[in-house]
Amino acid sequence: MFAEVPLAQSVPAVVEAGWIIPVDPPGTVLADHAIVVTDGRIREVLPVNASRERYPVARRTVTKYRKMLKIPSSRQRKDWSLSAT
C-alpha cells in the first residue's frame, strides 16, 4: 500500500538555568543545571557543561532564533552597554 515514512527525530529543547528547584527531593536546589525537554516531557536534568557536550547546538541555529526574537548580537549588546555608562 503506502511506503513507510520514518518519523523525524524529535529535537530536544535545552533550557539552561541558574537554579532549578526540583519537586523531589524537597529542599534541593540545583545550581547551573539544564533541563532537556523532548516531546513536551522533561527528558533529563543535568549540569550545564554536560548538556552542552551531549546536546551541541550549531551557531547558525542560535543566530536564527536570535534574529527571530530580535535579540542583538553579543557584540551589539556589548557596544550598547558601554555607551550607556
NORGICOR-V518081 format. One line per field, one symbol per residue. ss: DSSP state (A for helix, B for strand, O for the rest). phi: phi as a letter, one per 30 degrees, with the letter a starting at -180 (. if undefined). Layout:
ss = ???
phi = ???
//
This chain:
ss = OOOOOOOOOOOOBBBBBBBBOOOOOOOOOBBBBBBBBBOOBBBBBBBAAAAAAAOOOOAAAAAAAAAAOOOOOAAAAAAAAAAOO
phi = .cddcdddddcdccccbdbbcddbddidbcdhcbcccbhibdcabaeeedddddbdcdeddddedddddhcdddddddddddddc
//
